[in-house]
Amino acid sequence: MTFLMLAVSLTVPLLGATMLLESPIDPQPLSFKEPPFLLGVLQPNTKLRQAERLFENQLTGPESIANIGDVMFTGTADGRLVKLENGEVETIARFGSGPCKTRDDEPACGRPLGIRAGPNGTLFVADAYKGLFEVNPRKREVKLLLSSDTPIEGKKMSFVNDLTITRDGRKIYFTDSSSKWQRRDYLLLVMEGTDDGRLLEYDTVTKEVKVLLDQLQFPNGVQLSPEEDFVLVAEMTMARIRRVYVSGLMKGGADMFVENMPGFPDNIRPSSSGGYWVAMSTIRPNPGFSMLDFLSEKPYIKRMIFKLFSQETVMKFVPRYSLVLELSDSGAFRRSLHDPDGLVATYISEVHEHDGHLYMGSFRSPFICRLSLQSV
């Protein structure tokens, strides 16, 4: 009886609180197909556990990686663009200012995400809060190309994410993941299923910006094809990759490159075989239970969760499972590398191939992982 009274005394105020509390999200039902079975090419393995961790506890959230020659660069969660050479970490640039310790500091501090090496020894960087930059790492010169404060077709850019550039450095294709949610609220963006993301094109000569595709649900990684005739864009919330034609007979058209993926795709980068590497830090296990698939058609549960718990608390319940997929040039699954509990390679955001190795960035781990392609 005492236990029953205790249960009632706890439940009644909790129900009352959840009725009164506002939910930060207004989710819409999403529809997914049954995830692909993890068989054949997708068969789970532990190949990612053969990776070694580099610069452990010297970096925070090295999201994206680029090389100029053998010198490596990455952007970190404390707002820095850094050079990694001879075991040393050296700050090259900052796009924001002030303390960079908490999620509330992010908008002022800045958060470099996608990074690419340009044709003239400079780096092109997408900062989630500040916009697009070109950086000369030798001279430490920083040039703002496009500010996030610039509205594009009447909508602001709240979450500039990844970018890919043409070989001549003239055009930059980039994603703005949402005009509503900022990077620090990425989990709310995923859970709400907001479809206000865009793929954009910036011309470095004319300074013109065009929207190539809109109404995307968390557009994330982008990658130009080797012939530069199309751009791939990962639509993370929907576990798929779209293809947008930017030159040739199909210019202006778009289609699906891969759908119903076994996980939620982050950055896309070229593989030496002519295909693409895709990083995923959360999968849709089949057989198994996918929390995001389960919640997709239950908006009321999502509302309840975020009435009661913070994003950080919810993140603790998302199973860690790192998956790297290599796609063929036509989008077929070519091979998969796994770390089933994220024991070595955790929270991976990108796979950057360089000189026979895969370098794996992360949106929150304090290291980069390196894996020899020969070993797998």
KADAQUI-V620663 format. One record per pair of residues at least 4 apart in sequence whose ideal C-beta (glycine too) atoms are under 7 Angstrom apart, sorted by the first residue. I is the first residue (numbers start at 0). J is the second residue. Records with the same first field share a line. If there is no record, write none. Layout:
# KADAQUI-V620663
I->J, J
This chain:
# KADAQUI-V620663
0->4
1->5
2->6
3->7
4->8
5->9
6->10
7->11
9->13
10->14
11->15
12->16
13->17
14->18
15->19
16->20
17->303, 306, 307
20->306
22->302, 305, 306
23->187, 305
24->187, 190, 191, 301, 302, 305
25->191
26->190, 191, 192, 298, 301, 302
27->192, 298
28->296, 298
29->192, 295, 296
30->296
31->292, 295
32->259
33->285
34->259, 261, 283, 285, 289, 292
35->41, 259, 261, 285
36->285
37->41, 42, 43, 261, 284, 285
38->42
40->332, 333, 334, 335
41->261, 332, 335
43->337, 339
44->337
45->337, 338, 339
46->336, 337, 375
47->321, 323, 336, 337, 338, 343, 344, 370
48->338, 342, 343
49->370, 374, 375
50->343, 344, 359, 368, 369, 370
51->369
52->366, 368
53->366, 367, 369
54->58, 83, 88, 366, 367
55->365, 366
56->365
57->88
58->73, 75, 88, 365, 366, 367
59->75, 76, 77, 365
60->75, 76, 361, 362, 363
61->73, 75, 360, 361, 367
62->74, 112, 348, 349, 360, 362
63->73, 74, 112, 113, 114, 266, 348, 349, 360
64->71, 73, 349, 351, 358, 360, 367
65->72, 114, 115, 116, 122
66->70, 71, 116, 353
67->116, 120, 136
70->82, 84
71->83
72->80, 81, 82, 83, 91, 114, 122, 136
73->81, 83, 114, 360, 367
74->79, 80, 111, 112, 114, 124
75->79, 81
76->110
77->99, 108
78->93, 94, 95, 99, 108, 109, 110
79->90, 93
80->91, 92, 111, 124, 134
81->88, 89, 90, 91
82->89, 91, 136
83->88
91->134, 136, 139
92->134, 139, 141
93->109
94->109, 111, 126, 129, 132
95->107, 108, 109, 128, 129
96->107
97->104, 107, 108
98->104
99->104, 108
100->104
102->183
104->108
105->110, 128, 182, 183
106->128, 181
109->126, 128, 129
110->126, 127, 128, 182
111->124, 126
112->125, 126, 127, 160, 161
113->125, 160, 161, 162
114->122, 124
115->122, 123, 162, 163, 164
116->122
117->121, 122, 123, 164, 168
118->166, 167, 168
119->168
121->133, 134, 135
122->134, 136
123->131, 133, 162, 164, 171
124->132, 134
125->131, 159, 160, 161, 162, 173
126->130, 132, 159
127->158, 159, 160, 182
128->147, 181
129->147
130->143, 145, 146, 147, 159
131->144, 145, 159, 162, 171, 173, 201
132->141, 142, 143, 144
133->142, 144
134->140, 141
135->140
144->201, 203
145->149, 201, 208
147->156, 159
150->154, 155
151->156, 199, 208, 210
152->210
154->178
155->178
156->175, 178
157->177, 178, 179, 180, 181
158->175, 176, 177, 180, 181, 182
159->173, 175
160->174, 175, 176, 219
161->173, 174, 219, 220, 221, 266
162->171, 172, 173, 221
163->172, 221, 222, 223, 230
164->168, 170, 171
165->169, 170, 223, 227
166->227
168->203
169->202, 203, 204
170->200, 202
171->201, 203
172->198, 200, 221, 223, 230
173->199, 201, 221
174->196, 198, 218, 219, 221, 232
175->196, 197, 199
176->188, 196, 217, 218, 219
177->188, 193, 195, 196
178->195
179->193, 195
180->184, 187, 188, 193
184->188
185->189
186->190, 310, 313, 314
187->191, 305, 310
188->193, 217
189->217, 236
190->301, 305
192->216, 236
193->216
194->214, 215, 216
196->215, 216, 217, 218
197->210, 212, 213, 215, 218
198->211, 212, 215, 218, 221, 230, 232, 243
199->208, 209, 210, 211
200->209, 211
201->208
202->206, 207
211->243
212->232, 241, 243, 253
215->234
216->234, 236, 237
217->234, 235, 236
218->232, 233, 234
219->233, 235, 264, 265, 266
220->233, 264, 265, 266, 267
221->230, 231, 232, 267
222->231, 267, 268, 269, 275
223->227, 230
224->228, 229
225->273
227->246
228->244, 245, 246, 247
229->242, 243, 244, 245
230->243, 245
231->240, 242, 256, 267, 275
232->240, 241, 243
233->240, 264, 265, 267
234->239, 240, 241
235->263, 264, 265
238->259, 260, 262, 263, 283
239->255, 257, 258, 259, 260
240->256, 257, 264, 267
241->253, 255, 256
242->253, 254, 256
243->253
244->249, 250, 251, 252, 253
245->250
246->250
256->330
257->326, 330
260->264
261->282, 283, 322
262->279, 281, 282, 283, 322
263->279, 281
264->277, 279
265->278, 279, 280, 348, 349
266->278, 348, 349
267->275, 277
268->275, 276, 349, 350, 351, 352
269->275
270->274, 275, 276, 325, 352
271->352
273->328
274->325, 326, 327, 328, 333
275->326
276->323, 325, 350, 352
277->324, 326
278->323, 347, 348, 349, 350, 359
279->322
280->321, 346, 347, 348
281->317, 320
282->320, 322
283->289, 292
284->288, 289
288->293
289->293
290->294, 317
291->295
294->300, 301
297->301
298->302
299->303
300->304
301->305
302->306
303->307
304->308, 313
308->312, 313
310->314
319->340, 341, 345
320->339, 340, 341
321->338, 341, 344, 345, 347
322->335, 337
323->335, 336, 350
324->332, 335
325->333, 334
326->330, 331, 332, 333
327->331, 333
336->375
338->342, 343, 344
341->345, 346
343->368
344->359, 368
345->361, 364
346->361, 362, 363, 364
347->359, 361
348->360, 361, 362
349->359, 360
350->357, 359
351->358, 360
352->357
353->358
355->371, 372, 373
356->369, 370, 371, 372
357->370, 372
358->367, 369
359->367, 368
360->367
370->374, 375
